[in-house]
Amino acid sequence: MSPEQASVIVPASVFGYMFLVISLNIIMVKRKVREWKSLTSFFFVASMGSVIFQIELRAERVWIKSLQYDASDAFLLSKYQSLASVEMMIGCLAPLFCYSHQSASQGTFEVLLVEQDRSRNHDTLT
């Protein structure tokens, strides 16, 4: 893949993955809450950057105070928000680790080829 292609494909894939994760988590939580209020999807996306692992705190600050959800639905919404955040982090970091592992193993392979070429050249000169 050329750098020009990668500069288009990689960001498009990342944003597509993020959209898919958020959409699927909204669909899953929408089936489980009793009532889906008008700005819930907006608040779901807008408040994802807040505290990831403090589910109760986000439930109280965002869902109970802002949109007047009851405690059980607020906890469920906050839990799915945290799940979406973790899924996005894993999904965006996994290809980076795979690429770095592939680059490292490819670099090792190239070093071996260069060393073989040097030993062949050395053998033909002697």
JORAGI-V290868 format. One record per helix or strand. SS is the DSSP state (@ for helix, = for strand). FROM is the first residue (numbers start at 1). TO is the last residue. If there is no record, write none. Layout:
ss = {SS | SS}
from = {FROM | FROM}
to = {TO | TO}
This chain:
ss = {@ | @ | @ | @}
from = {3 | 40 | 55 | 71}
to = {32 | 46 | 64 | 125}
